[in-house]
Amino acid sequence: MISSSDEFTRRILNFPAIRPYESISLSTILTSLINLGHKICEFKSRAFYTNKNNARASIRLIETLVVFLEEIKNVNCRSEIAIVLSLSELHFIFQKVNFLLEDCARGDSRLWMLMKSEKVSIHFREVMRAIAVALDVLPLEELDVYDEVKELGEFVRQQALKSKYEVEVFDKMLVRSVRRIIDRFEDGIASDSSDLERILECLGIKSWNECNGEIKFLENEIGQDCSTIEKREFPFLNSLMAFLIYCRCTLFLNYSNTSITQLQSAGACTGELIKCLNVDDFRCPITLEIMTDPVTITSGHTYGRDSILKWFGSGNHTCPKTGERLICVDLVPNRALKRIIKRHCQENGIPFPELGGRNRAITRSSPGSVAADQAMKLIAKFLVGKMAGTNEEQQKSGYEIRLLTKTSVFNRSCLVESNAIPHLLNLLCSINPESQENAMAGLLNLSKHSKSRKIMVEDGGLDLIVHVLNHGLKPEARQQAAGAMFYLASVEEYRRTIGRIPSSLPGLMGLIWDGRDRGKKNALATVLALLMYPENHWRVLSAGLVLLLVNLLTSSKNEDLITDSLAVLATLAEKLDGAMAIISAGSLPVIVEILSSSNSKTAKEYCVSVLLGLCINDGADVVPLLVKNQSLMVALYSLLTDGPARSSKNATSLIRILHAFNEKGSSRVMGSQDNFVHVW
């Protein structure tokens, strides 16, 4: 009768209460109401850091009201309908009280609830007044109860009516303190650490993890779509997040790297999950198109945002899939499904437009408010200053820089301007695995910033990064080094420089051979970037990369790695020496098998590109082996009908080459073909 609350999907300070169905019996509504009341009373043991008095007063009132409800649970009544209507309204209000107390007791939104103290107090006042109204219309005279019970009900009504539920004085003072610090940020002035500590102490934020949890909550709020949050709140949310990041970076020396580990493991889990899902699960039940912005409605079913909004806008208040009538038409973003769909689209070469608010909020070039802008500059200056401190301070600063540079372009810019790169490069020589990994991850993130690349190279960063690639203390550091080399290789001059470093290609090949999947992917992407410089072509062939790639094609089950390996082979096949090396490695059966069996359109496209390059550059040896293979022809004709434009074009060219050869009918070639088919 009442849906369970889920703080991870329900927006904070939103109360999706559901009214009981009209034909409910008196005993059922009373039992449910009492149980819900007991659930509210359990909040007595929870900590409240803001609106304490309002929360405690509400719990006491509900506690008394539960006693009243238990007294009338088993009594006779003359008009059950009127009483049920009143109690149903009370049940609806109890749900809101429960939601409100959940928000007040949350451990990851204390600062936000503090800044919303006035709004929260209004909510308390409104629900208590609503309880008073519900009790006022409760026909007590229809109940066969003692006068003392009726007096108890009247007492609760009076208490709910006269209680003020105003913003508490202490909360007001704390709000002013936070706003004063934010105002100082706008002027580029750092606040005294004692002021920051006092605020966090009052909010019960005692550790790096708790502070980071508050930041994650605000990130999520900022990431909500514009349709669900007032635009005027974006700057304020960003200012509060900057306040917390400043506190996290400057007040807490001990930190947790759990967030990075979770991100790494989440990526691996997502890849495995995609393999278990049907593509039809990604389609909107209304439009049958792949969803780019999936949302879940109260029936539990997921639809594309635009299509379900049109459905509701047409006057429909039912679930399109089940026909269930919906009391509430709120939309909950299904971010987990969105990430999976995005990953699926990336793997299969399907365009995926970025429509969500989260990307706009986090990756923009400005932090969203003057205070956040100036606070980030202060944070960058502070962290860079600590990089010259003790080993512990260096490790902590490196980790904070790693986090700050992961998603924000503006953060990267501030840290570059604060001269963070030389300090991070120095940490690459650290004997502490954590420090080296944090520094390498920070440099990887900064290498995405165009200005950073020149600084890294001019400060001797290439040799240091290649050293980590070959001798990194942790596998993660090695794969991050390959990632940084990829971004550095986006500059033509640096492609040449990297190629001429003797240990660069062996390091990349070593990562492809025995690295983790993410490291292999980074290394393959870097090799592909290096091949854009012609001089690196023969270096790659001389290093024996082709045979390594063919082995990877036969041994790996990872669709991403297979696709990336084929992309490198397709580039090598564009030249004669590359084509000869690919043929010598015995790759033809492998490539044709992938073309025939792979579910990835991108992988098939690269297969066709490889085969076309081989036919053009070494057709005398390749075409006779391909021309009579039926599975190859079936796969090529399939691409003509449902493949991407480029695949279709290349498939057409390859089919013409094979047909042209077949029409010649050379008996010598037929013997070669028979031999090939037998070996295959």
Secondary structure, DSSP 8 states (H G I E B T S, - for coil): ------TTTS-TT--------TT--HHHHHHHHHHHHHHHHGGGGS--SSSHHHHHHHHHHHHHHHHHHHHTTT--BS-HHHHHHHHHHHHHHHHHHHHHHHHHH-SS-HHHHHHTHHHHHHHHHHHHHHHHHHHHTS-GGGB---HHHHHHHHHHHHHHHH------HHHHHHHHHHHHHHHHHHTT----HHHHHHHHHHTT--SHHHHHHHHHHHHHHHTS-GGGS-TTHHHHHHHHHHHHHHHHHHH------HHHHHHHHHHHHHHHHHHHS-GGGGB-TTT-SB-SSEEE-TTS-EEEHHHHHHHHHTT--B-TTT--B-S----EE-HHHHHHHHHHHHHTT-------HHHHHHHSSS-SSHHHHHHHHHHHHHHHHHTTS-HHHHHHHHHHHHHHHTT-HHHHHHHHHTTHHHHHHHHTT-S-HHHHHHHHHHHHHHTTSHHHHHHHHHTTHHHHHHHHHHH-SSHHHHHHHHHHHHHHTTSHHHHHHHHHSTTHHHHHHHHHHHS-HHHHHHHHHHHHHHTTSTHHHHHHHHTTHHHHHHHHHHH---HHHHHHHHHHHHHHTTSHHHHHHHHHTT-HHHHHHHHHH---HHHHHHHHHHHHHHHHHHHHHHHHHHTT-HHHHHHHHHHHHHS-HHHHHHHHHHHHHHHHHHHH--HHHHHHHHHHHHH-
